[in-house]
Amino acid sequence: MTTTLTAGVGPVVGRRAWPALLTMFLGSFSLVTAEFLPPGVLTTIARDLGVREGVVGLSVSVTAVTALLAALGLGAVFPRLDRRTLLLGLTIAAVASNVLVAVAPNIGLLLVARLLLGVAVGGYWSMALVIAAQLVPAERLGKAMMIVNAGTTVATVAGVPLGVLLSTFAGWRVVFVVAAGLALAAAVTVRLILPPIAPREGIGFAAMGSALRAPGVTPGLVAIVAVIGGHFAGYTYIRPALAELLGAGPAAIPVLLALFGIGGLLGNFVLGSLADKHLATLLLAVPAAIGLSLAAIIASGAVPALAYVAVVIWGGAFGGILNLVQVWISRVLPDRIEAGSGLVVAGFQTAIILGSAVGGRGVDTLGLTPTYWLAAGAAVLGGVLVRASLARR
């Protein structure tokens, strides 16, 4: 399926581009904060709703299910819709989701609300690279995406840790009310600041099928699922892991999560600046860093300082990996950015589904230590596979 560009809408460059990119930053910050709040307040939600922690962990999985579907199909459903209008609708959906979570009397309604958030997350990220490509010239795309992706890492630095801290004083429901306010602010800035953005040509399911057949794309996506799945198998249950393996209390856990976020912020910019020239090396080294960090957290019961170092390295590796993947997909599919972006987001969401679900099953049956070993192995193996996928091109 192809699209016709909206009349009067063209590339936006110069001074107008940077406020628009900051708008995208705010959107990614609000969405990622909402998406990953449950791991930080998982124990209190489970206690209040009377369910097991592994069940609450599904709130990450179900979000990823609809995010995956939105990433694959939203562009095809709205092939000619101005992408600014689409983004506005998605951020409003995030507002509604967070409000529903805040008032949910049971786990059923909470999970339904998280399905709605998944539509917003998947649609937003599948459009982010496409929009950035129309906001700045091609030679500045990497820098532009570092700004957009910084919203993700700032969410881990400020959004999630502060949300966890706020939950200890005001409760987890208030935290999701605040998350709704952030999403509302993002919706307002999208409407006021983001210029009209035309859809790109070559979108739809046929284009995605063609993209999957391009050399190295399918093996690379499988490898990315392994790496990100390993990360989320550990990160979804990071709070109980730090409490059980390290013995961290309510005061220490927000600090450790903040260190993870600080590492992520540094990783976004450092790895983003290195990605163009050192992609092959980083695609192997960064997943290895995730795996080693998970192993260090297992060993932190004997050597507590390891956990503090591990969360910084782990955060740095994960904070920069999205930049690496976006550089990778722009190289293998330079003429099909919207299709490639949708596939990457779908791969990430598949990894979240598998990682959080398998991690939850492992936590409830095998225990935290075996689950973290499995997560570490998946991350390292994925790095080897994604590096090998480049060699096939």
PLY file of the C-alpha trace (Angstrom):
ply
format ascii 1.0
element vertex 393
property float x
property float y
property float z
element edge 392
property int vertex1
property int vertex2
end_header
0.00 0.00 0.00
1.24 3.48 -0.79
0.02 6.84 0.35
-0.46 10.23 -1.17
1.29 13.04 0.68
-1.02 15.59 2.20
-1.17 18.76 0.10
0.84 21.62 1.49
2.79 19.48 3.95
6.53 19.13 3.43
9.76 18.63 5.38
10.29 20.96 8.31
13.83 22.17 8.93
15.61 24.94 10.78
14.52 26.55 14.03
11.01 25.13 13.92
12.35 21.58 14.04
13.89 21.71 17.50
10.77 22.75 19.45
8.96 19.98 17.58
11.63 17.47 18.62
11.30 18.62 22.23
7.57 17.95 21.89
8.42 14.41 20.82
10.77 14.19 23.81
7.91 15.09 26.17
5.67 12.52 24.53
8.22 9.74 24.88
8.88 10.76 28.49
5.21 10.62 29.47
4.50 7.35 27.67
7.57 5.50 28.92
6.99 6.71 32.48
3.47 5.28 32.35
4.56 2.08 30.60
7.18 1.13 33.17
5.67 2.40 36.41
4.23 -1.04 37.31
7.63 -2.70 37.99
8.46 0.07 40.48
5.16 -0.20 42.37
4.52 -3.87 41.61
4.56 -5.07 45.23
2.08 -2.48 46.48
-0.31 -2.99 43.56
-0.26 -6.75 44.13
-0.97 -6.29 47.84
-3.80 -3.78 47.34
-5.54 -5.76 44.59
-4.97 -9.12 46.29
-3.05 -10.83 43.46
0.42 -12.29 43.04
3.32 -10.16 41.83
3.65 -12.26 38.69
0.04 -11.41 37.77
0.66 -7.67 38.18
3.73 -8.12 35.99
1.31 -8.96 33.18
0.37 -5.26 33.13
3.61 -4.78 31.20
2.90 -7.75 28.94
-0.63 -6.72 27.96
0.56 -3.20 27.18
3.11 -4.71 24.86
0.47 -6.86 23.09
-1.55 -3.90 21.83
1.64 -1.89 21.28
2.84 -4.61 18.93
-0.46 -4.61 17.01
-0.49 -0.82 16.81
3.11 -0.70 15.59
2.35 -3.15 12.79
-1.07 -1.92 11.72
-1.76 1.68 12.73
-0.02 3.22 9.71
-1.99 0.94 7.39
-5.30 1.73 9.11
-4.69 5.49 8.77
-2.54 5.71 5.62
-3.37 9.33 4.76
-3.96 10.82 8.19
-1.72 13.71 9.23
0.77 12.18 11.71
0.34 15.13 14.09
-3.38 14.34 14.37
-2.56 10.68 14.90
-0.08 11.51 17.66
-2.63 13.77 19.35
-5.15 10.93 19.46
-2.55 8.53 20.85
-1.50 10.82 23.68
-5.14 11.40 24.64
-5.55 7.61 24.77
-2.61 7.51 27.20
-4.37 10.06 29.42
-7.50 7.88 29.52
-5.48 4.75 30.28
-3.68 6.28 33.25
-6.92 7.62 34.71
-8.51 4.17 34.44
-5.52 2.53 36.16
-5.73 5.08 38.97
-9.37 4.20 39.72
-9.22 0.46 38.91
-10.92 -1.58 41.69
-9.49 -4.89 40.43
-6.77 -6.38 38.27
-9.17 -6.93 35.35
-9.91 -3.25 34.76
-6.27 -2.37 35.33
-5.19 -4.76 32.58
-7.86 -3.41 30.19
-6.56 0.12 30.81
-3.03 -1.03 30.08
-4.20 -2.45 26.74
-5.26 1.07 25.78
-1.86 2.43 26.80
-0.27 -0.16 24.51
-2.05 1.33 21.49
-0.61 4.73 22.39
2.90 3.39 22.96
3.08 1.25 19.82
1.60 3.91 17.58
3.81 6.64 18.99
7.09 4.78 18.58
6.26 3.48 15.11
5.78 7.12 14.03
8.71 8.68 15.95
11.46 7.87 13.43
9.18 8.79 10.53
8.34 12.18 12.03
11.97 12.94 12.93
12.97 12.14 9.35
10.64 14.94 8.16
11.70 17.40 10.84
15.44 17.43 10.07
17.74 16.67 7.13
18.99 13.11 6.80
22.46 13.95 8.06
20.98 15.12 11.38
18.59 12.22 11.92
20.78 10.49 14.49
21.05 13.63 16.59
17.31 14.19 16.31
16.52 10.67 17.49
18.86 11.11 20.47
16.61 13.98 21.58
13.45 11.94 21.12
14.93 8.85 22.76
16.23 10.92 25.66
12.61 11.06 26.80
12.85 7.34 27.48
15.98 7.63 29.56
14.82 10.74 31.44
11.68 8.76 32.28
13.88 6.18 33.97
15.97 8.87 35.66
13.08 11.01 36.87
9.68 9.55 35.97
9.84 6.01 37.32
12.08 6.60 40.39
10.09 9.67 41.44
6.90 7.72 40.84
8.15 4.97 43.14
9.16 7.53 45.74
5.78 9.30 45.49
3.99 5.96 45.88
5.59 5.45 49.30
3.92 8.67 50.54
0.75 9.05 48.49
0.04 5.56 47.12
0.34 4.08 43.66
-3.03 5.43 42.47
-1.87 9.02 42.86
1.21 8.15 40.83
-0.97 7.19 37.85
-3.00 10.40 38.21
0.28 12.30 37.86
1.15 10.14 34.83
-2.18 11.13 33.27
-1.27 14.80 33.80
2.06 14.29 32.01
0.32 12.67 29.05
-2.17 15.54 28.92
0.70 18.04 28.78
2.21 16.04 25.92
-1.10 16.13 24.04
-1.34 19.91 24.39
2.21 20.45 23.10
1.60 18.12 20.14
-1.39 20.21 19.13
0.31 23.59 19.65
3.92 22.99 18.55
4.25 19.98 16.26
3.76 20.99 12.60
1.59 18.93 10.22
3.45 15.77 9.22
2.60 13.89 6.02
2.62 10.07 6.04
5.50 8.42 4.22
5.15 6.33 1.09
5.47 2.56 1.19
3.48 1.66 4.30
1.08 -1.18 4.99
1.32 -4.91 5.52
2.69 -5.64 2.05
5.55 -3.21 2.64
6.33 -4.84 5.97
6.38 -8.28 4.39
8.80 -7.02 1.76
10.97 -5.45 4.46
11.15 -8.74 6.37
12.54 -10.43 3.26
15.40 -7.93 2.94
18.84 -9.45 3.74
19.62 -9.56 7.45
16.33 -8.03 8.63
14.56 -11.11 10.03
17.64 -12.60 11.79
18.43 -9.17 13.20
14.90 -8.74 14.56
14.99 -12.20 16.17
18.29 -11.28 17.83
16.87 -7.97 19.06
13.91 -9.82 20.60
16.36 -12.05 22.48
18.37 -9.09 23.83
15.40 -6.93 24.82
13.50 -9.96 26.12
16.40 -10.81 28.41
16.47 -7.23 29.65
12.75 -7.18 30.47
12.76 -10.60 32.09
15.06 -8.97 34.63
13.80 -5.38 34.69
10.09 -6.16 35.12
10.96 -7.79 38.46
13.83 -5.52 39.45
12.19 -4.31 42.64
11.65 -7.77 44.20
15.08 -8.82 42.87
16.85 -5.95 44.60
14.89 -6.61 47.78
15.56 -10.36 47.83
19.04 -10.70 46.31
20.57 -7.49 47.67
18.38 -6.96 50.71
17.57 -3.39 49.57
14.85 -1.62 51.54
12.25 1.03 50.54
14.79 3.84 50.80
17.53 2.13 48.74
15.37 0.86 45.86
14.45 4.33 44.47
18.15 5.24 44.61
19.10 2.12 42.65
16.37 2.78 40.08
17.60 6.36 39.76
21.15 5.09 39.15
19.73 2.83 36.42
18.10 5.88 34.86
21.25 8.01 35.10
23.16 5.26 33.33
20.44 5.17 30.70
20.65 8.90 30.08
24.43 8.69 29.63
24.09 5.61 27.43
21.59 7.33 25.15
24.00 10.12 24.28
27.31 8.24 24.43
26.21 5.20 22.45
24.13 7.36 20.13
27.19 9.42 19.25
29.23 6.27 18.58
26.62 4.27 16.69
27.35 5.53 13.19
31.04 4.59 13.23
31.09 1.60 15.60
27.74 -0.11 15.07
29.04 -3.66 14.61
31.15 -3.57 17.77
28.41 -2.00 19.87
25.79 -4.50 18.74
27.92 -7.18 20.40
29.26 -5.24 23.40
26.01 -3.64 24.60
23.98 -6.89 24.95
26.99 -8.44 26.71
26.93 -5.54 29.18
23.24 -6.23 29.90
23.96 -9.91 30.55
26.94 -9.21 32.80
24.92 -6.66 34.78
22.19 -9.20 35.45
24.80 -11.68 36.62
26.35 -9.03 38.90
22.98 -8.40 40.57
22.77 -12.12 41.34
26.18 -11.90 43.01
25.36 -8.69 44.89
24.11 -10.58 47.93
27.73 -11.43 48.68
29.19 -8.14 47.38
26.53 -5.39 47.70
28.60 -2.79 45.85
28.20 -4.86 42.68
24.52 -3.95 42.48
25.24 -0.22 42.41
27.78 -0.61 39.61
25.60 -3.10 37.77
22.48 -0.91 37.61
24.48 1.98 36.13
26.06 -0.24 33.44
22.77 -2.01 32.79
20.96 1.33 32.46
23.66 2.67 30.14
23.48 -0.36 27.89
19.70 -0.35 27.66
19.53 3.44 27.37
21.62 3.37 24.20
20.35 0.23 22.52
17.36 1.90 20.86
19.71 4.31 19.08
21.75 1.34 17.86
18.70 -0.46 16.56
17.42 2.64 14.77
20.79 3.13 13.07
20.76 -0.56 12.15
17.26 -0.44 10.59
18.04 2.81 8.73
21.01 1.05 7.12
19.24 -2.13 6.14
16.02 -0.40 4.99
16.96 3.16 3.97
14.09 3.47 1.50
11.38 1.95 3.76
11.73 3.84 7.04
8.09 3.65 8.13
7.89 -0.10 7.51
11.24 -0.67 9.19
10.31 1.49 12.17
7.09 -0.46 12.64
8.99 -3.75 12.57
11.51 -2.52 15.12
8.78 -1.37 17.51
6.94 -4.66 17.00
10.16 -6.51 17.81
10.64 -4.49 20.99
7.07 -5.11 22.09
7.34 -8.83 21.33
10.41 -8.87 23.53
8.55 -7.10 26.33
5.71 -9.63 26.08
8.02 -12.63 26.16
10.47 -11.17 28.66
7.94 -10.03 31.25
5.72 -13.12 30.83
8.58 -15.64 30.97
10.16 -13.63 33.77
6.90 -13.71 35.72
6.57 -17.44 35.25
10.16 -17.90 36.31
9.82 -15.70 39.39
6.69 -17.54 40.53
8.04 -21.06 39.90
11.85 -21.13 39.67
12.71 -18.09 41.79
14.57 -14.87 41.07
18.12 -16.20 40.76
17.45 -18.80 38.01
15.25 -16.27 36.20
18.04 -13.69 36.18
20.54 -16.26 34.87
18.17 -17.11 32.00
17.70 -13.41 31.24
21.46 -12.84 31.18
21.99 -15.75 28.79
19.27 -14.50 26.41
20.81 -11.02 26.26
24.32 -12.29 25.48
23.09 -14.79 22.88
21.01 -12.09 21.21
24.07 -9.87 20.89
25.99 -12.62 19.12
23.07 -13.19 16.74
22.47 -9.55 15.86
26.17 -9.03 15.17
26.10 -12.08 12.89
23.09 -10.64 11.02
25.22 -7.69 9.88
27.78 -10.05 8.39
25.11 -11.57 6.15
24.55 -8.33 4.28
0 1
1 2
2 3
3 4
4 5
5 6
6 7
7 8
8 9
9 10
10 11
11 12
12 13
13 14
14 15
15 16
16 17
17 18
18 19
19 20
20 21
21 22
22 23
23 24
24 25
25 26
26 27
27 28
28 29
29 30
30 31
31 32
32 33
33 34
34 35
35 36
36 37
37 38
38 39
39 40
40 41
41 42
42 43
43 44
44 45
45 46
46 47
47 48
48 49
49 50
50 51
51 52
52 53
53 54
54 55
55 56
56 57
57 58
58 59
59 60
60 61
61 62
62 63
63 64
64 65
65 66
66 67
67 68
68 69
69 70
70 71
71 72
72 73
73 74
74 75
75 76
76 77
77 78
78 79
79 80
80 81
81 82
82 83
83 84
84 85
85 86
86 87
87 88
88 89
89 90
90 91
91 92
92 93
93 94
94 95
95 96
96 97
97 98
98 99
99 100
100 101
101 102
102 103
103 104
104 105
105 106
106 107
107 108
108 109
109 110
110 111
111 112
112 113
113 114
114 115
115 116
116 117
117 118
118 119
119 120
120 121
121 122
122 123
123 124
124 125
125 126
126 127
127 128
128 129
129 130
130 131
131 132
132 133
133 134
134 135
135 136
136 137
137 138
138 139
139 140
140 141
141 142
142 143
143 144
144 145
145 146
146 147
147 148
148 149
149 150
150 151
151 152
152 153
153 154
154 155
155 156
156 157
157 158
158 159
159 160
160 161
161 162
162 163
163 164
164 165
165 166
166 167
167 168
168 169
169 170
170 171
171 172
172 173
173 174
174 175
175 176
176 177
177 178
178 179
179 180
180 181
181 182
182 183
183 184
184 185
185 186
186 187
187 188
188 189
189 190
190 191
191 192
192 193
193 194
194 195
195 196
196 197
197 198
198 199
199 200
200 201
201 202
202 203
203 204
204 205
205 206
206 207
207 208
208 209
209 210
210 211
211 212
212 213
213 214
214 215
215 216
216 217
217 218
218 219
219 220
220 221
221 222
222 223
223 224
224 225
225 226
226 227
227 228
228 229
229 230
230 231
231 232
232 233
233 234
234 235
235 236
236 237
237 238
238 239
239 240
240 241
241 242
242 243
243 244
244 245
245 246
246 247
247 248
248 249
249 250
250 251
251 252
252 253
253 254
254 255
255 256
256 257
257 258
258 259
259 260
260 261
261 262
262 263
263 264
264 265
265 266
266 267
267 268
268 269
269 270
270 271
271 272
272 273
273 274
274 275
275 276
276 277
277 278
278 279
279 280
280 281
281 282
282 283
283 284
284 285
285 286
286 287
287 288
288 289
289 290
290 291
291 292
292 293
293 294
294 295
295 296
296 297
297 298
298 299
299 300
300 301
301 302
302 303
303 304
304 305
305 306
306 307
307 308
308 309
309 310
310 311
311 312
312 313
313 314
314 315
315 316
316 317
317 318
318 319
319 320
320 321
321 322
322 323
323 324
324 325
325 326
326 327
327 328
328 329
329 330
330 331
331 332
332 333
333 334
334 335
335 336
336 337
337 338
338 339
339 340
340 341
341 342
342 343
343 344
344 345
345 346
346 347
347 348
348 349
349 350
350 351
351 352
352 353
353 354
354 355
355 356
356 357
357 358
358 359
359 360
360 361
361 362
362 363
363 364
364 365
365 366
366 367
367 368
368 369
369 370
370 371
371 372
372 373
373 374
374 375
375 376
376 377
377 378
378 379
379 380
380 381
381 382
382 383
383 384
384 385
385 386
386 387
387 388
388 389
389 390
390 391
391 392
